[in-house]
Amino acid sequence: MAVTIKDVEHIAKLAKLRFSEEEKVKFTEKFNDILAFIEKMNELDTSKVEPLSHVIELDNVFREDVVKPSLPTEDALKNAPAKTERFFKVPKVIDK
């Protein structure tokens, strides 16, 4: 199945894009190159390859939840541009 300029125009319309005639020709060639590559891949024998959900096998790595001392409030506020007592002071961003 080859992609035509009419197909590229249809895809552009669906994506709400406008292309020049030169770009339409260029995209037609690129889409046909992609389809040719897929056809080439279809020639491969994959009968002995197990399907994957991810390209890389993923394993969850769990660690123990260990309580550690946190940063003291004074140290956390040391470089704050604005603070009040023990809290960071930030500009109001939500109106009522």
RODO-2510 file (C-alpha; in nm, 4 decimals, decimal comma):
residues 96
     n   res          X          Y          Z
     1     m     0,0000     0,0000     0,0000
     2     a     0,1526     0,3273    -0,1070
     3     v     0,0763     0,6685     0,0379
     4     t    -0,0389     0,9275    -0,2133
     5     i    -0,0430     1,3055    -0,1962
     6     k    -0,4190     1,2769    -0,1443
     7     d    -0,3513     1,0662     0,1690
     8     v    -0,1063     1,3280     0,2980
     9     e    -0,3660     1,6008     0,2371
    10     h    -0,6235     1,3965     0,4305
    11     i    -0,3830     1,3419     0,7230
    12     a    -0,2974     1,7131     0,7223
    13     k    -0,6671     1,8020     0,7300
    14     l    -0,7273     1,5675     1,0242
    15     a    -0,4311     1,7184     1,2096
    16     k    -0,5416     2,0711     1,1119
    17     l    -0,2089     2,1355     0,9382
    18     r    -0,1303     2,3120     0,6127
    19     f     0,1534     2,2014     0,3883
    20     s     0,2956     2,3479     0,0708
    21     e     0,2983     2,1330    -0,2416
    22     e     0,6699     2,0711    -0,1874
    23     e     0,6076     1,9531     0,1713
    24     k     0,3258     1,7236     0,0565
    25     v     0,5636     1,5536    -0,1879
    26     k     0,8305     1,5264     0,0821
    27     f     0,5867     1,3730     0,3344
    28     t     0,4558     1,1309     0,0716
    29     e     0,8114     1,0045     0,0169
    30     k     0,8808     0,9822     0,3912
    31     f     0,5580     0,7914     0,4634
    32     n     0,6341     0,5503     0,1796
    33     d     0,9859     0,4968     0,3188
    34     i     0,8355     0,4122     0,6589
    35     l     0,5905     0,1666     0,5030
    36     a     0,8719     0,0053     0,3026
    37     f     1,0727    -0,0407     0,6213
    38     i     0,7717    -0,1997     0,7948
    39     e     0,7259    -0,4348     0,4983
    40     k     1,0912    -0,5321     0,5257
    41     m     1,0442    -0,6050     0,8960
    42     n     0,7389    -0,8200     0,8153
    43     e     0,9696    -1,0519     0,6200
    44     l     1,1503    -1,1518     0,9395
    45     d     1,0643    -1,4810     1,1093
    46     t     0,9454    -1,3871     1,4577
    47     s     0,7771    -1,7176     1,5391
    48     k     1,0333    -1,7984     1,8113
    49     v     1,0283    -1,4503     1,9686
    50     e     0,8093    -1,4069     2,2736
    51     p     0,5858    -1,0984     2,2780
    52     l     0,6935    -0,8231     2,5172
    53     s     0,5006    -0,5515     2,6928
    54     h     0,8214    -0,3433     2,7125
    55     v     1,1425    -0,3443     2,5128
    56     i     1,3435    -0,3690     2,8345
    57     e     1,2476    -0,6146     3,1047
    58     l     1,1361    -0,4231     3,4101
    59     d     1,1581    -0,5462     3,7664
    60     n     1,0326    -0,3515     4,0636
    61     v     1,3067    -0,2901     4,3124
    62     f     1,1654    -0,2542     4,6590
    63     r     1,3560    -0,1276     4,9579
    64     e     1,2742    -0,1256     5,3226
    65     d     1,0974     0,1840     5,4473
    66     v     1,3396     0,3192     5,7019
    67     v     1,2695     0,6263     5,9116
    68     k     1,5602     0,8688     5,8991
    69     p     1,6004     1,2056     6,0658
    70     s     1,4875     1,4916     5,8440
    71     l     1,6473     1,8274     5,7807
    72     p     1,6068     2,0645     6,0758
    73     t     1,3583     2,3463     6,0161
    74     e     1,6228     2,6133     6,0666
    75     d     1,8459     2,4593     5,7990
    76     a     1,5554     2,4218     5,5569
    77     l     1,4598     2,7876     5,5976
    78     k     1,8172     2,9168     5,5887
    79     n     1,8149     3,0075     5,2161
    80     a     1,4425     3,0826     5,1842
    81     p     1,3776     3,4191     5,0175
    82     a     1,0838     3,4799     5,2525
    83     k     0,9826     3,3056     5,5755
    84     t     0,7609     3,3518     5,8786
    85     e     0,8636     3,1822     6,2020
    86     r     0,8891     2,8139     6,1006
    87     f     0,7294     2,8303     5,7530
    88     f     0,8146     2,9271     5,3962
    89     k     0,6309     3,2409     5,2863
    90     v     0,4974     3,2197     4,9309
    91     p     0,2781     3,4493     4,7220
    92     k    -0,0945     3,3800     4,7170
    93     v    -0,1901     3,2005     4,3950
    94     i    -0,5534     3,1049     4,4566
    95     d    -0,8338     3,3606     4,4617
    96     k    -1,1634     3,3009     4,6352
***
